[in-house]
Amino acid sequence: CADTSTTRDEEGPGVGEPLSPWPPDFNDNGKVTAGDLVIFSQHYDDALTYDVRYDLNASGGPKITTGDLVVFTYYYAGSGYDTCTVG
């Protein structure tokens, strides 16, 4: 889960930080929800907005693809809105 409850403060290797402890929780609320999907979709299938933080299948780009969406979907729907404890 997120290290903190501050929204979107775990940017990952793209800015010299470690990987997020729970990658699909982009807004750091302890759940994988539609809010995370909205954030994820801003980087989907666009080489100009590629960011390793959203490369959930660790393919290395050059853009976020269906493979990354499959990983996100596992957390979002396949596992019943997984939750974790922030902090």
N, C-alpha and C positions, 0 to 999 in steps of 0.2 A: 504494500500500500504506500501511499505518498509519505514522504518524510515529514511534511508539514501540511497544514490545512489551507495555506495560501494558494489561491487559484493560479495554475499554470506557472509555478515557479521552478519546476524541475524540467529544464529544457533539454538536458542530455548531452551526448558527445558533440553535437553540432556547435555547442558553445563552450566546450571544454569541461562539461559536468558529467558525472557518471550516469548510466542508464537509470531511468525511473524504476523504483522498486516494483511498481505495478503499472507497466506501460500503457494499457488501454484506458486508464483513468486520467484523462488529460486535464480535467478541471479539478482534480484532487479532492473530490468530495467523498471518497471511499466507496463509490459505486460506479459501475459502467452503465451509463444511461444515454438517452437521446442527446443530452447536452454534450457528451463526449463525441457522439457521432457527428454533431454539427461542427465541432472543432476539427475532427478528423477529415471531414468532407472538404474543408477549405484547402487541404493539401493533396487531395485525391487526383490522380491522373494528370498532374501538371508539373513538368520538369522545373518550371520557374519557382514553384513553391515547395520543392522537395526539401525535406528536413529529416534527418536520421531519427529524430524523436518519434516520427509517425511511421517509420519503416518497421512495422511490427513483425514481419517475417525475416528481417535482417538481410534482404537481398542486395542492399547497397545502391539502390536507385537505378536509373536516374530519376525515377518518379515513384510515387506511391501507387500501388497496383491492386488488382483483385486479390492477389495473394495476401496482401496486408489486410484487406477488408474481411477475408475469410478468418484470419486470426482475431480481428476485432469482433466479428459476429459470434465466435465461440464464447467470448466473455459476455457479450451483450444479450444474446438470446439463448444460446446452447446451454448455458449453465445457470439460467434463471437470475440474471442481474446480480452476478457475484458482488459481494461486499467485503470490505476489509476494515481494519481499524487504522485510522490516520495517525501518524506520529509514531 
